[in-house]
Amino acid sequence: MKDIFDNKIFCKKCDVEMKKVKIIKNGLALRFLICPRCQEKIIHPHDEIEYNRYVSLKNKEFNVKMRIVGNSYTISIPKEIVLFMNEQERRLDDMVKLCFEDMGKLSLKFHKFEDKFK
């Protein structure tokens, strides 16, 4: 299937060919067409859907259980978060970074593990 953004698209107001740009918003790469004259923007429909899914997940609060496994505590990460992360990364690594940010706040980073010793 062809992508609509592969075609020349002209601004409705100026009748000038729009330029393709990628804008990073909240860590997501969003494809836009921008008119060089009037700065009118059109977001790629697929990227808009993915961004809306991201906002929906971000605003959702999950209650998960903390369990003891051996000498460690574990929590389960809801499937919909992992599936979304996997779609964005195209591959979810086994390693995640866990940080103690503030009192009562932990963060997990799902970015690809980078070996600092290479």
VMD Tcl script that builds the backbone (N, CA, C; Angstrom):
set m [mol new atoms 354]
animate dup $m
set s [atomselect $m all]
$s set {name element resname resid chain x y z} {
  {N N MET 1 A 0.840 -1.168 0.000}
  {CA C MET 1 A 0.000 0.000 0.000}
  {C C MET 1 A 0.894 1.244 0.000}
  {N N LYS 2 A 0.533 2.218 -0.796}
  {CA C LYS 2 A 1.302 3.463 -0.859}
  {C C LYS 2 A 0.897 4.394 0.280}
  {N N ASP 3 A 1.861 5.179 0.690}
  {CA C ASP 3 A 1.643 6.164 1.743}
  {C C ASP 3 A 1.258 7.490 1.081}
  {N N ILE 4 A 0.235 8.147 1.612}
  {CA C ILE 4 A -0.219 9.426 1.047}
  {C C ILE 4 A 0.888 10.480 1.099}
  {N N PHE 5 A 1.771 10.388 2.094}
  {CA C PHE 5 A 2.846 11.366 2.229}
  {C C PHE 5 A 3.953 11.173 1.189}
  {N N ASP 6 A 3.880 10.093 0.381}
  {CA C ASP 6 A 4.853 9.889 -0.701}
  {C C ASP 6 A 4.521 10.747 -1.922}
  {N N ASN 7 A 3.360 11.355 -1.946}
  {CA C ASN 7 A 2.937 12.203 -3.060}
  {C C ASN 7 A 3.209 13.669 -2.752}
  {N N LYS 8 A 3.231 14.471 -3.803}
  {CA C LYS 8 A 3.356 15.921 -3.619}
  {C C LYS 8 A 2.019 16.431 -3.099}
  {N N ILE 9 A 2.089 17.191 -2.019}
  {CA C ILE 9 A 0.874 17.757 -1.429}
  {C C ILE 9 A 1.056 19.265 -1.374}
  {N N PHE 10 A 0.044 19.969 -1.827}
  {CA C PHE 10 A 0.100 21.422 -1.887}
  {C C PHE 10 A -0.776 22.030 -0.807}
  {N N CYS 11 A -0.314 23.128 -0.266}
  {CA C CYS 11 A -1.041 23.844 0.777}
  {C C CYS 11 A -2.382 24.332 0.231}
  {N N LYS 12 A -3.428 24.132 1.008}
  {CA C LYS 12 A -4.768 24.546 0.610}
  {C C LYS 12 A -4.886 26.071 0.535}
  {N N LYS 13 A -4.136 26.773 1.395}
  {CA C LYS 13 A -4.212 28.233 1.442}
  {C C LYS 13 A -3.332 28.901 0.388}
  {N N CYS 14 A -2.091 28.388 0.242}
  {CA C CYS 14 A -1.088 29.080 -0.580}
  {C C CYS 14 A -0.834 28.440 -1.942}
  {N N ASP 15 A -1.272 27.212 -2.117}
  {CA C ASP 15 A -0.998 26.449 -3.326}
  {C C ASP 15 A 0.509 26.276 -3.556}
  {N N VAL 16 A 1.251 26.095 -2.466}
  {CA C VAL 16 A 2.698 25.865 -2.499}
  {C C VAL 16 A 2.942 24.437 -2.033}
  {N N GLU 17 A 3.930 23.748 -2.638}
  {CA C GLU 17 A 4.233 22.378 -2.229}
  {C C GLU 17 A 4.722 22.360 -0.777}
  {N N MET 18 A 4.137 21.458 -0.001}
  {CA C MET 18 A 4.496 21.346 1.411}
  {C C MET 18 A 5.745 20.477 1.562}
  {N N LYS 19 A 6.545 20.767 2.593}
  {CA C LYS 19 A 7.803 20.062 2.854}
  {C C LYS 19 A 7.603 19.040 3.963}
  {N N LYS 20 A 8.277 17.882 3.805}
  {CA C LYS 20 A 8.212 16.826 4.817}
  {C C LYS 20 A 9.201 17.131 5.931}
  {N N VAL 21 A 8.738 16.989 7.180}
  {CA C VAL 21 A 9.606 17.152 8.349}
  {C C VAL 21 A 9.213 16.110 9.395}
  {N N LYS 22 A 10.184 15.772 10.249}
  {CA C LYS 22 A 9.918 14.917 11.402}
  {C C LYS 22 A 10.109 15.760 12.643}
  {N N ILE 23 A 9.142 15.686 13.525}
  {CA C ILE 23 A 9.199 16.426 14.784}
  {C C ILE 23 A 9.123 15.408 15.915}
  {N N ILE 24 A 10.037 15.502 16.867}
  {CA C ILE 24 A 10.031 14.624 18.028}
  {C C ILE 24 A 9.189 15.277 19.119}
  {N N LYS 25 A 8.141 14.587 19.532}
  {CA C LYS 25 A 7.268 15.100 20.581}
  {C C LYS 25 A 7.083 13.997 21.616}
  {N N ASN 26 A 7.504 14.263 22.851}
  {CA C ASN 26 A 7.435 13.289 23.939}
  {C C ASN 26 A 8.107 11.966 23.568}
  {N N GLY 27 A 9.198 12.047 22.822}
  {CA C GLY 27 A 9.961 10.854 22.457}
  {C C GLY 27 A 9.452 10.119 21.237}
  {N N LEU 28 A 8.357 10.548 20.653}
  {CA C LEU 28 A 7.819 9.914 19.452}
  {C C LEU 28 A 8.168 10.759 18.231}
  {N N ALA 29 A 8.599 10.106 17.155}
  {CA C ALA 29 A 8.885 10.810 15.900}
  {C C ALA 29 A 7.582 10.932 15.121}
  {N N LEU 30 A 7.153 12.160 14.884}
  {CA C LEU 30 A 5.912 12.418 14.157}
  {C C LEU 30 A 6.232 13.041 12.807}
  {N N ARG 31 A 5.627 12.499 11.761}
  {CA C ARG 31 A 5.825 13.030 10.411}
  {C C ARG 31 A 4.786 14.114 10.130}
  {N N PHE 32 A 5.271 15.242 9.631}
  {CA C PHE 32 A 4.414 16.374 9.290}
  {C C PHE 32 A 4.725 16.845 7.885}
  {N N LEU 33 A 3.757 17.516 7.296}
  {CA C LEU 33 A 3.975 18.338 6.105}
  {C C LEU 33 A 3.778 19.771 6.557}
  {N N ILE 34 A 4.720 20.644 6.188}
  {CA C ILE 34 A 4.636 22.052 6.584}
  {C C ILE 34 A 4.754 22.921 5.343}
  {N N CYS 35 A 3.882 23.901 5.255}
  {CA C CYS 35 A 3.926 24.869 4.165}
  {C C CYS 35 A 5.051 25.869 4.459}
  {N N PRO 36 A 5.992 26.028 3.534}
  {CA C PRO 36 A 7.087 26.966 3.783}
  {C C PRO 36 A 6.623 28.431 3.818}
  {N N ARG 37 A 5.476 28.717 3.247}
  {CA C ARG 37 A 4.995 30.100 3.197}
  {C C ARG 37 A 4.160 30.474 4.418}
  {N N CYS 38 A 3.097 29.707 4.696}
  {CA C CYS 38 A 2.176 30.093 5.777}
  {C C CYS 38 A 2.358 29.256 7.051}
  {N N GLN 39 A 3.242 28.275 7.023}
  {CA C GLN 39 A 3.533 27.403 8.170}
  {C C GLN 39 A 2.371 26.486 8.571}
  {N N GLU 40 A 1.412 26.285 7.676}
  {CA C GLU 40 A 0.318 25.339 7.912}
  {C C GLU 40 A 0.919 23.941 8.069}
  {N N LYS 41 A 0.409 23.158 9.038}
  {CA C LYS 41 A 0.948 21.830 9.321}
  {C C LYS 41 A -0.116 20.763 9.130}
  {N N ILE 42 A 0.318 19.624 8.596}
  {CA C ILE 42 A -0.538 18.442 8.481}
  {C C ILE 42 A 0.250 17.279 9.069}
  {N N ILE 43 A -0.322 16.616 10.071}
  {CA C ILE 43 A 0.339 15.456 10.675}
  {C C ILE 43 A -0.068 14.197 9.923}
  {N N HIS 44 A 0.851 13.257 9.829}
  {CA C HIS 44 A 0.551 11.975 9.183}
  {C C HIS 44 A -0.551 11.283 9.993}
  {N N PRO 45 A -1.598 10.783 9.350}
  {CA C PRO 45 A -2.726 10.187 10.077}
  {C C PRO 45 A -2.317 9.028 10.997}
  {N N HIS 46 A -1.417 8.171 10.545}
  {CA C HIS 46 A -0.964 7.050 11.369}
  {C C HIS 46 A -0.226 7.553 12.611}
  {N N ASP 47 A 0.622 8.551 12.439}
  {CA C ASP 47 A 1.362 9.107 13.573}
  {C C ASP 47 A 0.440 9.782 14.576}
  {N N GLU 48 A -0.626 10.391 14.080}
  {CA C GLU 48 A -1.597 11.029 14.970}
  {C C GLU 48 A -2.308 9.981 15.830}
  {N N ILE 49 A -2.654 8.848 15.222}
  {CA C ILE 49 A -3.296 7.759 15.959}
  {C C ILE 49 A -2.351 7.228 17.035}
  {N N GLU 50 A -1.074 7.003 16.670}
  {CA C GLU 50 A -0.095 6.498 17.634}
  {C C GLU 50 A 0.145 7.493 18.759}
  {N N TYR 51 A 0.193 8.772 18.437}
  {CA C TYR 51 A 0.396 9.787 19.468}
  {C C TYR 51 A -0.799 9.823 20.433}
  {N N ASN 52 A -2.001 9.703 19.884}
  {CA C ASN 52 A -3.193 9.677 20.737}
  {C C ASN 52 A -3.211 8.444 21.637}
  {N N ARG 53 A -2.735 7.293 21.130}
  {CA C ARG 53 A -2.609 6.092 21.968}
  {C C ARG 53 A -1.619 6.345 23.092}
  {N N TYR 54 A -0.504 7.002 22.758}
  {CA C TYR 54 A 0.519 7.327 23.763}
  {C C TYR 54 A -0.076 8.211 24.866}
  {N N VAL 55 A -0.784 9.261 24.471}
  {CA C VAL 55 A -1.381 10.184 25.447}
  {C C VAL 55 A -2.395 9.444 26.314}
  {N N SER 56 A -3.169 8.569 25.700}
  {CA C SER 56 A -4.156 7.794 26.449}
  {C C SER 56 A -3.486 6.896 27.487}
  {N N LEU 57 A -2.407 6.211 27.089}
  {CA C LEU 57 A -1.678 5.353 28.035}
  {C C LEU 57 A -0.997 6.171 29.118}
  {N N LYS 58 A -0.452 7.320 28.728}
  {CA C LYS 58 A 0.273 8.157 29.681}
  {C C LYS 58 A -0.663 8.677 30.778}
  {N N ASN 59 A -1.881 8.976 30.417}
  {CA C ASN 59 A -2.840 9.525 31.373}
  {C C ASN 59 A -3.550 8.448 32.192}
  {N N LYS 60 A -3.267 7.185 31.897}
  {CA C LYS 60 A -3.916 6.081 32.583}
  {C C LYS 60 A -3.066 5.662 33.785}
  {N N GLU 61 A -3.715 5.317 34.864}
  {CA C GLU 61 A -3.004 4.852 36.046}
  {C C GLU 61 A -3.317 3.380 36.253}
  {N N PHE 62 A -2.268 2.581 36.464}
  {CA C PHE 62 A -2.423 1.147 36.643}
  {C C PHE 62 A -2.125 0.778 38.088}
  {N N ASN 63 A -2.914 -0.122 38.661}
  {CA C ASN 63 A -2.627 -0.690 39.974}
  {C C ASN 63 A -2.033 -2.074 39.748}
  {N N VAL 64 A -0.784 -2.269 40.175}
  {CA C VAL 64 A -0.109 -3.551 40.006}
  {C C VAL 64 A 0.379 -4.039 41.359}
  {N N LYS 65 A 0.502 -5.347 41.486}
  {CA C LYS 65 A 0.955 -5.940 42.747}
  {C C LYS 65 A 2.473 -6.016 42.773}
  {N N MET 66 A 3.026 -5.846 43.979}
  {CA C MET 66 A 4.444 -6.049 44.185}
  {C C MET 66 A 4.580 -7.385 44.907}
  {N N ARG 67 A 5.474 -8.243 44.395}
  {CA C ARG 67 A 5.650 -9.587 44.953}
  {C C ARG 67 A 7.110 -9.827 45.274}
  {N N ILE 68 A 7.345 -10.762 46.182}
  {CA C ILE 68 A 8.718 -11.174 46.494}
  {C C ILE 68 A 9.043 -12.412 45.659}
  {N N VAL 69 A 10.164 -12.347 44.954}
  {CA C VAL 69 A 10.685 -13.486 44.199}
  {C C VAL 69 A 12.145 -13.625 44.601}
  {N N GLY 70 A 12.466 -14.637 45.366}
  {CA C GLY 70 A 13.829 -14.802 45.871}
  {C C GLY 70 A 14.168 -13.659 46.805}
  {N N ASN 71 A 15.285 -12.970 46.510}
  {CA C ASN 71 A 15.719 -11.828 47.324}
  {C C ASN 71 A 15.299 -10.493 46.716}
  {N N SER 72 A 14.414 -10.512 45.729}
  {CA C SER 72 A 14.014 -9.285 45.037}
  {C C SER 72 A 12.501 -9.113 45.059}
  {N N TYR 73 A 12.079 -7.915 44.807}
  {CA C TYR 73 A 10.663 -7.622 44.621}
  {C C TYR 73 A 10.404 -7.492 43.127}
  {N N THR 74 A 9.249 -7.917 42.688}
  {CA C THR 74 A 8.880 -7.782 41.279}
  {C C THR 74 A 7.526 -7.099 41.182}
  {N N ILE 75 A 7.316 -6.451 40.060}
  {CA C ILE 75 A 5.997 -5.924 39.716}
  {C C ILE 75 A 5.700 -6.393 38.300}
  {N N SER 76 A 4.439 -6.475 37.969}
  {CA C SER 76 A 4.073 -6.831 36.603}
  {C C SER 76 A 3.761 -5.552 35.846}
  {N N ILE 77 A 4.225 -5.503 34.615}
  {CA C ILE 77 A 3.971 -4.349 33.753}
  {C C ILE 77 A 2.776 -4.701 32.869}
  {N N PRO 78 A 1.744 -3.868 32.849}
  {CA C PRO 78 A 0.559 -4.182 32.036}
  {C C PRO 78 A 0.909 -4.420 30.561}
  {N N LYS 79 A 0.245 -5.419 30.003}
  {CA C LYS 79 A 0.508 -5.860 28.634}
  {C C LYS 79 A 0.359 -4.728 27.616}
  {N N GLU 80 A -0.643 -3.866 27.794}
  {CA C GLU 80 A -0.860 -2.806 26.804}
  {C C GLU 80 A 0.314 -1.823 26.754}
  {N N ILE 81 A 1.007 -1.613 27.880}
  {CA C ILE 81 A 2.189 -0.745 27.875}
  {C C ILE 81 A 3.327 -1.420 27.131}
  {N N VAL 82 A 3.557 -2.697 27.424}
  {CA C VAL 82 A 4.648 -3.427 26.766}
  {C C VAL 82 A 4.393 -3.540 25.272}
  {N N LEU 83 A 3.157 -3.814 24.870}
  {CA C LEU 83 A 2.836 -3.903 23.438}
  {C C LEU 83 A 3.073 -2.568 22.735}
  {N N PHE 84 A 2.673 -1.471 23.373}
  {CA C PHE 84 A 2.890 -0.150 22.775}
  {C C PHE 84 A 4.384 0.127 22.637}
  {N N MET 85 A 5.147 -0.149 23.696}
  {CA C MET 85 A 6.598 0.072 23.654}
  {C C MET 85 A 7.236 -0.787 22.569}
  {N N ASN 86 A 6.793 -2.032 22.455}
  {CA C ASN 86 A 7.341 -2.950 21.467}
  {C C ASN 86 A 7.058 -2.464 20.048}
  {N N GLU 87 A 5.862 -1.914 19.807}
  {CA C GLU 87 A 5.529 -1.376 18.487}
  {C C GLU 87 A 6.411 -0.188 18.137}
  {N N GLN 88 A 6.715 0.645 19.108}
  {CA C GLN 88 A 7.524 1.833 18.857}
  {C C GLN 88 A 8.986 1.470 18.623}
  {N N GLU 89 A 9.509 0.556 19.393}
  {CA C GLU 89 A 10.915 0.177 19.309}
  {C C GLU 89 A 11.152 -0.887 18.246}
  {N N ARG 90 A 10.087 -1.569 17.831}
  {CA C ARG 90 A 10.147 -2.698 16.921}
  {C C ARG 90 A 10.842 -3.897 17.543}
  {N N ARG 91 A 11.431 -3.711 18.710}
  {CA C ARG 91 A 12.065 -4.809 19.450}
  {C C ARG 91 A 12.247 -4.333 20.881}
  {N N LEU 92 A 11.707 -5.077 21.802}
  {CA C LEU 92 A 11.840 -4.713 23.202}
  {C C LEU 92 A 12.971 -5.527 23.805}
  {N N ASP 93 A 13.988 -4.857 24.314}
  {CA C ASP 93 A 15.124 -5.549 24.911}
  {C C ASP 93 A 14.731 -6.161 26.246}
  {N N ASP 94 A 15.465 -7.176 26.632}
  {CA C ASP 94 A 15.238 -7.794 27.925}
  {C C ASP 94 A 15.702 -6.891 29.059}
  {N N MET 95 A 16.709 -6.063 28.802}
  {CA C MET 95 A 17.266 -5.193 29.829}
  {C C MET 95 A 16.519 -3.860 29.846}
  {N N VAL 96 A 16.167 -3.419 31.043}
  {CA C VAL 96 A 15.590 -2.092 31.232}
  {C C VAL 96 A 16.395 -1.395 32.318}
  {N N LYS 97 A 16.348 -0.089 32.331}
  {CA C LYS 97 A 17.041 0.666 33.368}
  {C C LYS 97 A 16.033 1.083 34.427}
  {N N LEU 98 A 16.369 0.830 35.673}
  {CA C LEU 98 A 15.512 1.172 36.800}
  {C C LEU 98 A 16.220 2.250 37.606}
  {N N CYS 99 A 15.520 3.353 37.849}
  {CA C CYS 99 A 16.109 4.476 38.592}
  {C C CYS 99 A 15.201 4.844 39.763}
  {N N PHE 100 A 15.830 5.127 40.906}
  {CA C PHE 100 A 15.118 5.645 42.068}
  {C C PHE 100 A 15.170 7.158 41.941}
  {N N GLU 101 A 14.069 7.766 41.480}
  {CA C GLU 101 A 14.063 9.194 41.175}
  {C C GLU 101 A 13.844 10.057 42.403}
  {N N ASP 102 A 12.745 9.869 43.064}
  {CA C ASP 102 A 12.367 10.642 44.250}
  {C C ASP 102 A 11.754 9.682 45.252}
  {N N MET 103 A 11.505 10.209 46.441}
  {CA C MET 103 A 10.841 9.391 47.451}
  {C C MET 103 A 9.499 8.920 46.904}
  {N N GLY 104 A 9.306 7.615 46.837}
  {CA C GLY 104 A 8.042 7.066 46.349}
  {C C GLY 104 A 7.939 7.006 44.837}
  {N N LYS 105 A 9.049 7.242 44.106}
  {CA C LYS 105 A 8.966 7.248 42.644}
  {C C LYS 105 A 10.135 6.483 42.027}
  {N N LEU 106 A 9.795 5.436 41.266}
  {CA C LEU 106 A 10.768 4.674 40.488}
  {C C LEU 106 A 10.477 4.900 39.016}
  {N N SER 107 A 11.498 4.829 38.187}
  {CA C SER 107 A 11.260 4.928 36.749}
  {C C SER 107 A 11.958 3.777 36.044}
  {N N LEU 108 A 11.319 3.286 34.996}
  {CA C LEU 108 A 11.886 2.256 34.129}
  {C C LEU 108 A 12.153 2.875 32.774}
  {N N LYS 109 A 13.319 2.613 32.216}
  {CA C LYS 109 A 13.649 3.102 30.879}
  {C C LYS 109 A 13.805 1.904 29.960}
  {N N PHE 110 A 13.005 1.861 28.909}
  {CA C PHE 110 A 12.972 0.731 27.988}
  {C C PHE 110 A 13.868 0.929 26.773}
  {N N HIS 111 A 14.790 1.875 26.840}
  {CA C HIS 111 A 15.657 2.121 25.695}
  {C C HIS 111 A 16.636 0.977 25.535}
  {N N LYS 112 A 17.152 0.859 24.329}
  {CA C LYS 112 A 18.103 -0.209 24.054}
  {C C LYS 112 A 19.317 -0.086 24.967}
  {N N PHE 113 A 19.748 -1.209 25.451}
  {CA C PHE 113 A 20.893 -1.240 26.358}
  {C C PHE 113 A 22.151 -0.887 25.571}
  {N N GLU 114 A 22.871 0.100 26.047}
  {CA C GLU 114 A 24.104 0.530 25.379}
  {C C GLU 114 A 25.288 0.122 26.226}
  {N N ASP 115 A 26.190 -0.619 25.645}
  {CA C ASP 115 A 27.387 -1.040 26.367}
  {C C ASP 115 A 28.374 0.114 26.380}
  {N N LYS 116 A 28.618 0.685 27.544}
  {CA C LYS 116 A 29.491 1.846 27.660}
  {C C LYS 116 A 30.962 1.499 27.503}
  {N N PHE 117 A 31.282 0.219 27.519}
  {CA C PHE 117 A 32.682 -0.187 27.463}
  {C C PHE 117 A 33.159 -0.508 26.062}
  {N N LYS 118 A 32.323 -0.331 25.051}
  {CA C LYS 118 A 32.732 -0.611 23.657}
  {C C LYS 118 A 33.575 0.495 23.107}
}
mol reanalyze $m
mol bondsrecalc $m
mol representation Tube
mol addrep $m
